[in-house]
Amino acid sequence: MQPTETQTTAIERVEELIQDALAQLPAGTTLKDDYRSNEAACDDPTDNGPAGRIIVEHRHWIVSSESFGAWKTDMVIPPLVAYWQQQGFEVRHDLRDRPDPRYTVENADGYLVSVRRYDRGASYEFTLSATSPCIWQNGTPNPQ
C-alpha cells in the first residue's frame, strides 16, 4: 500500500487542471459549478489497488461570455484538444464523432480531464471535468 497525494493536494490539483483548461478558451469564458465531490469512494479502482481510498471530482458548466451563456459554435473542444496534446496528456476517450462529443485525457499523475458538448438545438453547452486518481484521504491508509 503505497502513499498517495492527500485529499487537500488532490482538490488543489483538480482545480488547477480546470483553470489551466479554462485559460485556453475565449476571453470572458467562466465556469459554473455543476458537481463537486471531494471524497467519492474509489469502489472500483482501475489500478487494482486496495479499497478505502477516495477520488476528488469536480465538474463545471463552461459559460460563454456571449448572451445567454451558450456557445453558438463549437469553439471549445478543438482548443482544449490542442492544449492537452501540447502538454503531453494521454488520450483516454476520443468520442468527438458522437452527437454529444466527449474528449478525455489523462496526465502523467493519473488525473483525468474531460470536456463534453451537449447539443441544445440552436446552441451548444459544455462541461469541463477533472478527476483525481484513487488516493488515501491523508496520503496513507488509516490505521486499523
Buried (B, 14 or more C-beta within 10 A) or exposed (E): EEEBBBBEBBBEBBBEBBEBBBEBBEEEBEBEEEEEEBBEEBEEBEEEBEEBBBBBBBBBBBBBEBEEBBBEEEBBBEBBBEBBEEBEBEEEEEEBEEEEBBBBBBBEEBBBBBBBBBEEEEBBBBBBBBBBBBBBBEBEBEEE
